[in-house]
Amino acid sequence: MIQSATANRIWTWLAVLVFGAAAGHGYTAIAYDTIPPDILKTWPGIRGGLTIAGLSAGFEIFVMRGPVGAWFRRQAFSIALLIRILIHTGLVVSGLLANRIASAVLIRHVVPEAFVARDIAQDVVYSFIVVAIVLFVLQMRTLVGGRTLLNVVLGRYYRPISERRLFVMIDLTGSTPLAERLGDERFHEYL
């Protein structure tokens, strides 16, 4: 069971890495009109997306599901959200700078255009907004549950539908002690 949970976390992390690489490549293609050719051949968008997604998803998947996550769950919603946003912003800034340094190492010289403060600030603001939205959704999913949140987003609670349902009310002699002994699922199967 523990191995399965760890395997699921690793597969989730890998899926996020793939998404991050695609998102980084797309963002770089849209946000930057010109990238020096020597940097462009090192795939900076894919590398940046992998780095940022790896750090942020790694924190959420591996750190937040342990004692750190338990501490966060005991905090007020706004406090926990703000701290998580700050942590993720730090991870994003670190990832952006690491990506720029990696480009310089790969091409064996520093390209000054890669360290323009305005471009770095634009990347940080974009990443901050994306991280804040994703964390808000994750936090709401934790509070109300994934299925309920999906139903709210899809508008199922705003467009009622008519359904036919059958309710059966029964009472069995001695059912309460039997239910306590069997547990919820086994008692439901018994009924």
Buried (B, 14 or more C-beta within 10 A) or exposed (E): EEEEEEEEBEEEBEEBBEEBBBBBBEBBEEEBEEBBEEBBEBBBBBBBBBBBBBBBBBBBBBEBEEEEBEEBEEEEEEEBBBEBBEBBBEBBBEBBBBBBEBBBEBBEEEBEEBBEEEBBEEBBEEBBEBBBEBBBEBBBBBEEEEEBBEBEEEEEEEEEEEEEEEEEEEEEEEEEEBBEEEEEEEBEEEE
